[in-house]
Amino acid sequence: MDERSIQPGGGEHLPPPVRATVGARTDGPLADPRALTILTTEHWSLLSARSLVYNEAFARTGMFLTFLSASLVALALLGQGMGFDRDFLLFAAVILAFDLFIGLATLGRVASASNDDLRCIAGMNRIRHAYLDMDPGLEPYFITSQYDDIRGILSTYGEPTGEHPSLFLGLVHGLTTTDGMVSMITTGIAAVLTTVVALLAGAPPSVAIGVGVATFIAAQVVMLTIGYRNFSRFGARLEPRFPTPPADRASSS
């Protein structure tokens, strides 16, 4: 007969005894019964921080696009009222220069917000590693990484993390992000601004357009270089405590 069935006071309804999971940590700070509550609180704190980062990035981008749209509408109305003469080009240069400044400021803040988001993901991956140290049997139920290095962060994002990722696909993916979109729009503004300045300087339209195209290409190269260096510096400052094991790196390639 089951021992619980003979316990007084309704002992037959007691839950089965808890058994330790094979491989679970039974020593160190994770053995403290308060550890899970503390880690869960920090996990939710990082989730809230990521939400704030996303909201700020979207708000900044929306403000920039709204201001740019209003500027283009204003230029269209000025062009119809004034004609596309030298005075209009002067007004256009001033407005586009202001748009360019706002675009660069927005791009800088969005890039900073992206770094904050990556840092939060690294912290969440580190906490997830602690969860699995407490109960390794939960690993099949996680679809995100438990490693806090760059490879683990990108894996959480769902990006390819092989040993030799495609540079072309990486560039294409970068252009689809908020940073990439704002960078593309900002370099487009810079190209139009230089075209207008060239026309004000007396250059023929064909030459002015060529100057604008060259500016767009050069600005894109500069933006890509700055973005790559920013990402590299972030990776250098990360100092992961739980890097991706070599076996997992090989399996992801």
C-alpha positions as CSV (number, residue, x, y, z in Angstrom):
1,M,0.0,0.0,0.0
2,D,1.2,3.5,-0.8
3,E,2.5,5.3,2.3
4,R,0.5,8.5,1.4
5,S,-2.8,6.5,1.6
6,I,-2.3,5.9,5.3
7,Q,-1.3,9.4,6.3
8,P,-3.9,11.2,8.4
9,G,-5.5,14.4,7.4
10,G,-6.0,13.6,3.7
11,G,-2.4,12.7,2.9
12,E,-3.6,10.8,-0.2
13,H,-3.8,14.2,-2.0
14,L,-0.1,15.2,-1.4
15,P,2.0,15.7,-4.5
16,P,4.7,13.1,-5.3
17,P,8.1,13.9,-3.8
18,V,10.4,16.2,-5.9
19,R,13.4,14.4,-7.3
20,A,16.6,16.2,-8.3
21,T,17.2,16.5,-12.1
22,V,20.2,14.6,-13.4
23,G,23.0,17.0,-14.0
24,A,21.3,19.9,-12.1
25,R,23.5,22.2,-10.1
26,T,23.3,21.4,-6.4
27,D,26.0,23.8,-5.2
28,G,27.1,27.4,-5.6
29,P,24.8,30.4,-5.8
30,L,22.3,28.6,-8.0
31,A,21.5,26.2,-5.1
32,D,20.1,29.1,-3.2
33,P,16.2,28.8,-3.3
34,R,16.0,32.6,-4.0
35,A,18.2,32.3,-7.1
36,L,15.3,31.5,-9.5
37,T,13.2,34.4,-8.3
38,I,16.2,36.8,-8.7
39,L,17.0,35.6,-12.1
40,T,13.4,35.7,-13.2
41,T,13.1,39.3,-12.0
42,E,16.3,40.3,-13.9
43,H,15.0,38.5,-17.0
44,W,11.8,40.6,-16.9
45,S,13.8,43.7,-16.3
46,L,15.8,43.1,-19.5
47,L,12.6,42.4,-21.4
48,S,11.2,45.8,-20.3
49,A,14.5,47.5,-21.3
50,R,14.3,45.9,-24.8
51,S,10.7,47.1,-25.1
52,L,11.8,50.7,-24.2
53,V,14.6,50.5,-26.7
54,Y,12.3,49.3,-29.5
55,N,9.8,52.1,-28.7
56,E,12.5,54.8,-28.7
57,A,14.0,53.5,-32.0
58,F,10.6,53.4,-33.7
59,A,9.6,56.8,-32.3
60,R,12.8,58.4,-33.5
61,T,12.5,56.9,-36.9
62,G,8.8,57.9,-37.2
63,M,9.7,61.5,-36.2
64,F,12.4,61.6,-38.8
65,L,10.2,60.2,-41.6
66,T,7.3,62.6,-40.6
67,F,9.6,65.6,-40.8
68,L,11.1,64.5,-44.1
69,S,7.7,64.0,-45.6
70,A,6.6,67.4,-44.5
71,S,9.8,68.9,-45.9
72,L,9.2,67.3,-49.3
73,V,5.6,68.5,-49.4
74,A,6.8,72.0,-48.5
75,L,9.3,71.9,-51.3
76,A,6.7,70.8,-53.8
77,L,4.4,73.7,-52.8
78,L,7.3,76.2,-53.0
79,G,8.3,74.8,-56.4
80,Q,4.8,75.4,-57.7
81,G,4.6,78.9,-56.3
82,M,8.1,80.1,-57.0
83,G,9.1,78.1,-60.0
84,F,12.2,75.9,-60.1
85,D,14.6,78.8,-60.2
86,R,17.8,79.6,-58.2
87,D,15.8,80.9,-55.2
88,F,14.0,77.6,-55.0
89,L,17.2,75.7,-55.2
90,L,18.5,77.8,-52.3
91,F,15.5,77.1,-50.2
92,A,15.8,73.4,-51.1
93,A,19.4,73.3,-50.0
94,V,18.6,74.8,-46.6
95,I,15.7,72.4,-46.0
96,L,17.6,69.3,-47.2
97,A,20.6,70.3,-45.0
98,F,18.3,70.4,-42.0
99,D,16.8,67.0,-43.0
100,L,20.3,65.6,-43.3
101,F,21.2,66.7,-39.8
102,I,18.0,65.1,-38.4
103,G,18.7,61.9,-40.3
104,L,22.3,61.6,-39.0
105,A,21.1,62.3,-35.4
106,T,18.4,59.7,-35.8
107,L,20.8,57.2,-37.2
108,G,23.2,57.7,-34.4
109,R,20.5,57.2,-31.7
110,V,19.1,54.1,-33.5
111,A,22.5,52.6,-33.7
112,S,23.0,53.2,-29.9
113,A,19.6,51.7,-29.3
114,S,20.6,48.6,-31.3
115,N,23.7,48.2,-29.1
116,D,21.5,48.4,-26.0
117,D,19.2,45.8,-27.4
118,L,22.2,43.5,-28.1
119,R,23.4,44.0,-24.6
120,C,20.1,43.0,-23.2
121,I,20.0,39.9,-25.4
122,A,23.5,38.9,-24.1
123,G,22.1,39.3,-20.5
124,M,19.0,37.2,-21.3
125,N,21.2,34.5,-22.8
126,R,23.4,34.5,-19.7
127,I,20.3,34.1,-17.5
128,R,19.0,31.3,-19.8
129,H,22.3,29.6,-19.2
130,A,21.6,29.7,-15.5
131,Y,18.2,28.2,-16.0
132,L,19.7,25.3,-17.8
133,D,22.4,24.9,-15.1
134,M,19.5,24.5,-12.6
135,D,17.6,22.0,-14.8
136,P,19.5,20.8,-17.9
137,G,16.5,18.7,-18.9
138,L,14.7,21.9,-20.1
139,E,17.2,22.4,-23.0
140,P,14.9,20.8,-25.7
141,Y,12.2,23.3,-24.9
142,F,14.4,26.4,-25.6
143,I,14.6,27.8,-29.1
144,T,16.9,30.7,-28.2
145,S,20.6,30.5,-27.3
146,Q,22.1,30.1,-23.9
147,Y,25.5,31.6,-24.9
148,D,26.3,35.3,-24.4
149,D,28.9,35.8,-27.1
150,I,28.2,37.4,-30.5
151,R,27.4,34.1,-32.1
152,G,24.9,33.3,-29.4
153,I,23.3,36.8,-29.7
154,L,22.9,36.4,-33.5
155,S,21.5,33.0,-33.0
156,T,18.9,34.4,-30.7
157,Y,18.1,37.0,-33.4
158,G,17.6,34.1,-35.9
159,E,20.5,35.1,-38.1
160,P,22.9,32.6,-39.8
161,T,25.9,31.9,-37.5
162,G,28.0,29.5,-39.5
163,E,31.8,29.7,-39.6
164,H,31.7,31.4,-43.0
165,P,28.5,33.4,-43.3
166,S,27.8,35.0,-46.6
167,L,28.9,38.6,-46.8
168,F,26.3,39.5,-49.4
169,L,23.5,38.1,-47.4
170,G,24.8,39.9,-44.4
171,L,24.8,43.2,-46.3
172,V,21.3,42.6,-47.6
173,H,20.0,41.7,-44.1
174,G,21.6,44.9,-42.8
175,L,19.7,47.0,-45.3
176,T,16.4,45.6,-44.1
177,T,17.0,46.6,-40.5
178,T,15.9,50.0,-39.0
179,D,19.5,51.1,-39.0
180,G,19.9,50.2,-42.7
181,M,16.7,51.9,-43.7
182,V,17.5,55.1,-42.0
183,S,21.1,55.0,-43.4
184,M,19.7,54.5,-46.9
185,I,17.3,57.4,-46.6
186,T,19.9,59.7,-45.0
187,T,22.5,59.0,-47.8
188,G,19.8,59.7,-50.3
189,I,19.2,63.1,-48.7
190,A,22.9,63.8,-48.9
191,A,23.0,62.8,-52.6
192,V,20.1,65.2,-53.4
193,L,21.6,68.0,-51.3
194,T,24.9,67.7,-53.2
195,T,23.1,67.7,-56.5
196,V,21.3,70.9,-55.5
197,V,24.5,72.5,-54.4
198,A,26.2,71.6,-57.7
199,L,23.3,73.2,-59.6
200,L,23.7,76.3,-57.4
201,A,27.4,76.4,-58.3
202,G,26.5,76.5,-62.0
203,A,27.2,72.9,-62.9
204,P,25.2,71.3,-65.8
205,P,22.3,69.0,-64.8
206,S,24.2,65.9,-66.0
207,V,27.3,66.8,-63.9
208,A,25.1,67.6,-60.9
209,I,23.4,64.3,-61.1
210,G,26.8,62.5,-61.4
211,V,27.9,64.4,-58.3
212,G,24.8,63.2,-56.4
213,V,25.3,59.6,-57.5
214,A,28.9,59.7,-56.4
215,T,27.9,61.2,-53.1
216,F,25.3,58.4,-52.5
217,I,27.9,55.7,-53.2
218,A,30.5,57.3,-51.0
219,A,28.1,57.9,-48.2
220,Q,26.9,54.3,-48.3
221,V,30.5,53.1,-48.1
222,V,31.1,55.4,-45.1
223,M,27.9,54.3,-43.4
224,L,28.7,50.6,-43.9
225,T,32.2,51.1,-42.6
226,I,31.0,52.9,-39.5
227,G,28.4,50.3,-38.8
228,Y,30.8,47.5,-39.1
229,R,33.3,49.2,-36.8
230,N,30.6,49.9,-34.3
231,F,29.5,46.3,-34.3
232,S,33.1,45.1,-34.0
233,R,33.8,47.4,-31.0
234,F,30.6,46.2,-29.3
235,G,31.8,42.6,-29.7
236,A,35.2,43.5,-28.3
237,R,33.6,45.1,-25.2
238,L,31.1,42.2,-24.6
239,E,33.4,40.0,-22.6
240,P,31.2,36.8,-22.7
241,R,31.2,34.5,-19.8
242,F,29.5,31.6,-21.6
243,P,30.8,31.5,-25.2
244,T,29.5,29.1,-27.8
245,P,31.3,25.8,-27.6
246,P,33.3,24.7,-30.7
247,A,31.0,21.8,-31.2
248,D,27.9,24.0,-31.5
249,R,29.8,26.3,-33.8
250,A,30.6,23.5,-36.2
251,S,27.0,22.2,-36.1
252,S,25.6,25.7,-37.1
253,S,27.9,26.0,-40.1
